[in-house]
Amino acid sequence: MEKTKVAIVGLGTVGTGVAKLLLDHGDRTARHAGRTLWLQRAVVRDASKPEYADLPEGVVTEDLDDVLNDPEIKVVAQLIGGLEPARTIMLKLLESGKDVVTANKALLAEHGPELFGRARELGQCIAFEAAVAGGIPIITNISQCLSANQILSLEGILNGTSNFLVTQMDRLGMSFDDAVAQAQELGYAEADPTMDVDGTDAAQKLAILAHLAFGAHPRWADIPRLGVDQLDPADLQYARELGYRIKLLAVARLGSEGLELHVSPTLVKAGTPLAEVQDAFNAIAVRGDAVGPVFYHGLGAGQMPTASAVVADIIDTAVGRTRLTFQTLKQFNGDEQPRVSLRPFSELPGRYYLRLHVNDSPGVLGEITGVLGRHQVSIASVIQHEPANDGTSDVVPLVIMTHSAPEGAAGRAANEIENLDCVVGKVIRLRVKVGE
Amino acid sequence: MEKTKVAIVGLGTVGTGVAKLLLDHGDRTARHAGRTLWLQRAVVRDASKPEYADLPEGVVTEDLDDVLNDPEIKVVAQLIGGLEPARTIMLKLLESGKDVVTANKALLAEHGPELFGRARELGQCIAFEAAVAGGIPIITNISQCLSANQILSLEGILNGTSNFLVTQMDRLGMSFDDAVAQAQELGYAEADPTMDVDGTDAAQKLAILAHLAFGAHPRWADIPRLGVDQLDPADLQYARELGYRIKLLAVARLGSEGLELHVSPTLVKAGTPLAEVQDAFNAIAVRGDAVGPVFYHGLGAGQMPTASAVVADIIDTAVGRTRLTFQTLKQFNGDEQPRVSLRPFSELPGRYYLRLHVNDSPGVLGEITGVLGRHQVSIASVIQHEPANDGTSDVVPLVIMTHSAPEGAAGRAANEIENLDCVVGKVIRLRVKVGE
C-alpha cells in the first residue's frame, strides 16, 4: 500500500490527539485515505518532556528543519496557536512543498489572504476544518455539501467556553466570575479566557464562515461583538421568565441590503434548537435557498473532537480532495472583490431586551416609554414587579421587550433612558433572536 | 471558463429542481465547480408535456441515445425511481463513459455491488448523496468529514413521510388512515405510501448507511423492521403520558458482539433531539469514537432539498472529488468481506413498552408479571387506570415499561401474555430508545 508521510508541528492537547489517531488507528485512516498515513515527525519545543516517551523512536524532534528538509513528508498538521511563530512556520512549510492542515482560526482570520495566496502561488493547499466548531464539520459542509445553495443565513453558537459559562450561570444562578473559576477547574476555560468570553473567538470564526458562505471579506476585528463577560445572572433569570434562554450567537444573515454580521449575547426562544444547546457544545443553524434549514450540533472543542477534524483534513489532503477544493474555491483570495457588502451595524433591525432600575414613583414608566416612542422603538412587553414591601428600597427593576427597531435607534434610546433622573445605574440591552 | 456538460435522466419533481438550479444559478454552480455546468440534455418519456416548454430549445429529448452518444456529456443525474429501467439505464450510462449521480436508494440497496463494481471496472464513478436523508448531507459527512472516527452508533429518523404521519397523529389524535389521507392531500405521502410507512424505505437507507459507516454488507430485506402503519393513537398518548414521543427510528449500533441494525417505531424520551423532530424533517444522531456525538437535522425529502444534494454531487463529480472518494473507499465492493457481523435480532437488548387489555379481576397483574419474570423481563413502571365507573366494561388497558431484556425474550413473553385468558386482544410491543 502506498504511504504518505505526515508531520505534526506542536504536540499540545490537539496535536497529541492527532498523533494518537494516526498511531493507534492506522488501519482506519488507511482505509479512508487509500494509503498508509505515516507519522514521520512531531516537532515540539522541548523533546525531553516525559509525555513524549510513548511515541515511536525518532518521531519527536525540536528541529523544524527535520520536517522542512524531508521531501517525503507531504502533509503537515500545523497545530501551534497564536499568530507568531505560527504564521512564519506555516509559510516555511508551504515553501518547502508541504500541504498544511491547521486548526488556528486566529491565524486564518488575521492572515488568511497572505497564507492562502502564498499556497496558491506555490501550488500547495491549506485545509482548516478544525478552525471552526471543532467536531462539527461545518467548513466542508458549507464549501462542498451545500454548494448548490445560496446560503441565506447562518446562526451559530461557536464558542464552547462561553456556552458552558452561560449554561452554568443559568442552571446554578452563578455569577460570571464564579462560573469562570469553575470552568477553569474543569478545563473548559483557559487561564486567560479573555478571547473566548469577550466575543473575539466567535467573531474570528464568524469571519471565516462569512467568507466561505457569502463571499464576504470582513476583517474579524470590524465585526460588532459583545461577549458573555458582562452578563448578569439576573438577565438569565428574566430571560427564562419571558420564555427565552441567553446564548452567545454569531449571526450572518443575507438581505437585499447586504450582509448582517455580529456576535452578541442573544435571547433565544426556549425550546428552539439553538436555545437548548448545553454546556460546551457548539451548534450551527444554516439556511440555504434550496436545502432549507439544516442544523448541526456537536462538540466545538476538546482534544479528540478537534483531532477528528484535523485527521479528516489530513485524509482529504492525502487523497487529493483538499487540493481540488482549494484550486476551485480560491478561498481567502485577496484579489477578489467581496460578493456582498456588509450592512452598517446601526441600521440592522432587531428586537431588544432592556433591563433597568427605576425609582418607584408615578409617571416613570410613561417617561421611559416616551423616550422609546421618540426613537420609534415600540414596546412588546413589560415586566415590572412590585417593590420589596419591607420599605428597604424604592428602586425597582423594569424589563422591557421591544418590537423590531434599528440597532442605532435602540442604542440611542437606551442611552437617553440611562440619563433620565428616574433611572438608577446602567441600562442593560441585549438582542432578541428573530424567527425560529 | 471550462465547461462540463451535464444531462438529467428523468424530469420528475427532483429532476425539475435540478434543472432549475443548473439553469437559473449557473454563476453559483460555476463558482463552486470551477467550471460552467451546462445542462445539455434532459431525457423524458413524453417531451410534449407543457411543463417542459420553459426549458431551453433542444434540451428535452425522449431519446436516451442523445446522452449516451454525446461524448461531451460527462456527468449524468439519473433520477428515475424504482429498479427497472433505472438499473439498465445506469449501466448504459456508465458504459458510455459517464459518471452518474443518483438519488435512487432502492437501486443502491438492491444492486449497489453490481453497479459500483461495473463503474470501477469502467473507471467511472457514482455519487449518491441524495439517496439518504435528502438535504442532510449524511453520505459525505460519514464518508469524508468523520473519516477519522470509528462510528459507534447512528440513529436516524430517515423517512419523512412516517415522521409527518406520526407527528400529525400525535398532535391531533388522528388515526393512521386519516393521517395518511391528509398527508396525501398535502403532498407528503405518495398515492401508494406502503414503502414509506412499512419501514422499507428507512431499512434501505439504513442498509446504505450501515455499509458506509461500519463496513457491514446487510441486505436491506434482512434488516428487522416495523413501520408506523400499525401505530394506534392510543400508544402515542400513553407514550406522552410516560414522557416519551414515538418516532420511526433506524438504528445501527456497534458493540463487542457485532452490529445492531433495525427499524422500529420507538419511544424516545421527550426533550431529547430525536424526540423533537417534527413533521417531514429527518434527523441523524451519529456518535464517533473521536468526535463524540454529532447531530444533523434537515429536510429529508422534497424537490429542492433533494435537488440541493444532487447538484452538490454534480459539482463534486465535475471537480473530481467524487472520483477520488470512489477510488479510495471502494463502496459496495462485493468482493470485500464485511468488517462487522450482524447481531441476531433476537439477542439484541432493549427496553420495551407493552400495552394490552385485561379483565379487571383480582390476580391479573400478578399473572402477567409472572410471565415476564419467567422470561427474565423485569418491569420498570406500570400504568393501570381504573375502569370506567359506568359499568359498561370490565376490560381495562394496562401499560408496562420494562427494563432491558433481549428482544427474543421480550417477544416470547409478549406472546405468552397474549394467550392468557385474562388478556383481551393483542399485546402491543414497542422498543424504547436507550441513552440520550
Interface residues (C-beta under 8 A of the other chain):
Chain A: G17 L21 H25 R28 T29 R31 H32 A33 G34 E129 G135 I136 P137 T140 N141 Q144 C145 L146 S147 A148 N149 Q150 P273 G288 D289 A290 V291 G292 P293 V294 F295 Y296 H297 G298 L299 G302 M304 P305 A307 S308 A309 V310 V311 A312 I315 D316 V319 G320 R321 L324 T325 Q327 T328 L329
Chain B: G17 L21 H25 R28 T29 R31 H32 A33 G34 E129 G135 I136 P137 T140 N141 Q144 C145 L146 S147 A148 N149 Q150 P273 G288 D289 A290 V291 G292 P293 V294 F295 Y296 H297 G298 L299 G302 M304 P305 A307 S308 A309 V310 V311 A312 I315 D316 V319 G320 R321 L324 T325 Q327 T328 L329
